[in-house]
Amino acid sequence: MLGVFSGSIVSAPDELVMAGSRTPSPKETSARLLTRFLEENPSAISVQIGDGVSLSYSHSRESFLLPRSFASKDEIFCLFEGSLDNLGSLINQYGLAKSTNEVLLVIEAYKALRDRAPYPPSHMVGHLEGKFAFILFDKSTSTLFVATDQQAKIPLYWGITADGNVAFGNDADLLKGGCGKSLATFPRGCFFSTAYGEIRCYENPKNKITAVPAKEEEIWGAKFLVEGK
């Protein structure tokens, strides 16, 4: 899966900008990155949301037990990969139909807590149990919300393209070509929300997250480490 967001939606993280400046490497524009994704995944589906957001996914090479899915409702769009062990109990908690799947559950849970402000995003994602990564965009508020499970069983990476857009995806090689050294693994048990403007650990939201420059031989330009982990 691949999500690309323009600077009007999310500001490029300073740590990834510095990583790319420290070790210059070839990059691609976000348009070329998306084109490569579609070329490498002929059955892929891509959705353009306004001028600043594109969400794409493919079932190619996905795990039967950890599928990828996409859904939209009430101007909330979400890409989800993985499975939730407590899907049934969450369906009951939020009063949803028994046929609700993981991606719809994430949308409904996000929407419920958004509309019951001041509940923070960490409250919602902290209740999810299983192996997952998701990219959610709320068009009505121009809010981006991204998260991974506490063990990072589903890989997720983020980086900055040649034209300064921020890309999230599960294919490290694809993003390496588009983002060069302005690339990092999205840290486990964390979420990024433009409502906060930074990345946070949802188990311990107050714990500081530090970006450490990676070694020259590594594919990444930086590593995000959570204090106390």
N, C-alpha and C positions, 0 to 999 in steps of 0.2 A: 504494500500500500504506500501511497505517496500523497502528502499534503504540502502545497506550496502557498505561502502567504506574503503579500506585498508589505512594504514598509508602512502603508496606511493602516494595516491591521496590527502588525507586531514589529517592534523595533528589534533589529538584529542584536543578539547578546554581545556585550562588549568583549567577553572572554573569547568568543569564537572569531570576532573581528581581529583581535590581537593575535590569535593563533595563526590566522592566515597571513597577517602582516609580518609576523616573525619569520615564517618559513613560506615564502611565496611559492605557489604551485598552480598548475593550470586549473581553470574553472570553466563552467559553462553558464549560459543564461538559464533562467528558470524555464523559458520556452523550449530550449534545447533539451533540458533535463526531462521535461514532460514528454517530448517527442521520443527520446530514447526509451523511456518507460513503456510507451505505447508500442514502439517497435519491438522491444524485447518480450512484450506480453501481448500477442495479437488479439487475445480475447478480453483485454482489459476494458474497463468502463471508466470514463472520466467525466466529471461534473464541474462545470465552471460556475462559480457563485459570484456574481458581480464582476468587477474588473480586477479584484485583488486576491481571489481565492480559487484554487483548483484542488479537487480531491479525486484521486484515482485508485483503483484497486483491480486485482486479478486473482482468479482462483488457481492460477498456475503454480504448481509445486507447493500448494498449501497442505497442511496436515489435516487428515480427516477428523481428528479429535480437536484440532485448534483452527477452525475455519475463519475466513475473513468475510465480513459482511458490511453492508452500507445501508443506511436508512436516513430519511428526513421527515420531520414533522414540525409544524408551526415555526418554520424558518430556522430550525435547528438541524444541522447536518452532521452525521457521525460515521467515521470509519472505525471498525472494531475487528481485532484479531484475537482469537483465544476462546476460552470458555470460563464460565463462572460456576464454582462449586455450590454456591448458595443462591442460585438463580430462583429456585422455587420460593424460598423464604423472602427474598426481596420482592418477588411478584406479589406476595401476600401483604408485605409491609406497605407497598405503594398502591395497593388496591388495583392491580392491573389484570388483564385477561390472562388466562393460563397459557395461551398460545404465544405470549410475549417472549421474544428471544433476547439475547444479550445486548445487541446494538440498540434495540428499542427500549430495553430496560435502562441503559445508560442515558438515553435521551430523556426518558420520563423522569428519572431520578434527578438529573441535572435541572430540568424544568421545574420540578416540584420545589427543590431547594432554592432555585433562583427566585421563584415567586414568593417564597417564605423568608425573604431576606430578614435578618443579616446572617443566615447560615453560610459558612464559608465552603468553597469547593472541597476542602479536605474532609469535611463531614460526609459528603456523598461518596467520594472515592475510597475513603477508609473503611466503608462497609462492604466493598467488593472483595470476594474471596475467590481465588483461582489463578489462572494463567492468562494474562491479558495485556493489551496495549490498545489505546484508542486515541483518535484525533477528532475532536468535536469543535464545530464552529457554529456560533449563535449569530445569525445574520441580523436579527432584530437589535442586538446590542453591540455587534462587531466584536464579540468576545471569542477568543480562542482558548480551548481547554484541552490539554494533552496529559496523559498519565500512563504509567506502567505498573505492573504488579510488584509486590515487595521483593520478589526473587528475580525479577527481570527474565522470566521464562520465555517471554516473547521479545525478541530483540527490537529495539527502536533507536534510531539515530537522528541527529539534527545537525544542520549546517547552513552555510550562507552561500548562495549562488553568486555568479559573476555580476549580476545586476542588483545585488544587495537584498534579495528576497530570502526568507527563511523557509527551509524545506525540512520536513519530517518524513522518515520512511523506515521500512524494515529491511531494505537491501543496502548493505554497506558499500558494495562495489559500485552500485548505481550512484549513490550520493558522493562517493569519493570522486567520481568523474565530474560531478557537477559542482562540488564545494571545495575540492582540494584539501588543504590543511585546516580550513575553517569548518571542521567537522568533529563531532564528539558522540560518544554513546550517551543516550538519555539515561540518567541514573535510576537505579531500581528504587521502587517505593516512593517515587517523586511525582509531582505534577507541575505543569507550567500553565499559568493562567494570565492572560493579558489584563484581567481585573486587578491582579497584584503587580504585574510587570516583572515578575521574576520566577525562578524555579524554587520549589519548596518540597520538603519531605512531609508527606501527609500523616505519617505516624507521629512525628515530632516536628510540627510546623515551625517551631522556634529555633530548631537546630540550624546552624549556619551551614551553607553549602559553598564550598570553595572550588574554583576551577584551577587545576594544576597543569602547567604546560607538559605535554607528553614528550617522550623521547623522539629524537629525529627519525628513527627507523620505524616508528609506529605509524599506522594509517591515520590515527587521530591527531588533531592539533592540540587538544586539551582533554582532561578528564575531570568530571565533576564529582567531588567527594563530599559526602554528608558527615558532618561532625558527629562523632560517637559511633559511627558504623565501620 
